Amino acid sequence: QRSLEVVELTEEADERFTGYSAGMRQKLAIARGLLHDPDLLILDEPTRSLDPYDQVRFASFAMERLAGEKERTLVLATHDLALVERVASRVILLRKGKILGDGTREELARKTGVQDALRVKIEPGASLPASLPGVEKVQPLGRGEFRLTLEEGTEVPELVSFLAARGLPMVSLHSEGRTWARIVEAAAAAEEEEK
């Protein structure tokens, strides 16, 4: 009964399993994993088959109810990087069964060379200043768009103020943090280079 409460299936407890939706079956599988109150819970693609509402709720559910109530260790096997962004404290990156890296976001960002960046699009005919304080690397992306890789400690608002003070006609700005998506991309690219 407690496991069904945790996954919010108490109202459906008397229904036949064959009548459950795919999302309800996924929740039931999680409840089954909780039956013996394990210290370690391994979930394979836990948001698969959940509707968008439940996918969004799963992250807080995982942290508060699955891990938080009992200091339980959760191991999630997932392709859902949005879920990883919200719940993972450590990650093992796998590709075709090979470990590309493991650690915290900061550790893997350092290992893969992923740094904070600012993506800037400027009007046609405009050019970036030759020297940009706090910028380690300028990568042209085409069509007036550039990725500015920031030096450690560079504050994005200060850099944007610098560009605006120089009259740079900016069309768009997008801050790129050390996201899991960028880390995975960098790890995969590094593996390709090794081949």
ABEGO torsion letter per residue (X at the ends): XAAAAAAGAAAAAABBAAABBAAAAAAAAAAAAAAAGBABBBBBGAABGBBAAAAAAAAAAAAAAAAAAAGBBBBBBBABAAAAAAABABBBBBBGGBBAEBEBAAAAAAAAGBBBBBBBBBBBGBBBBABBBGBABBBBAEGGBBBBBBBBGBBAAAAAAAAAAAGBBBABBBBBBBBAAAAAAAAAAAAAAAX
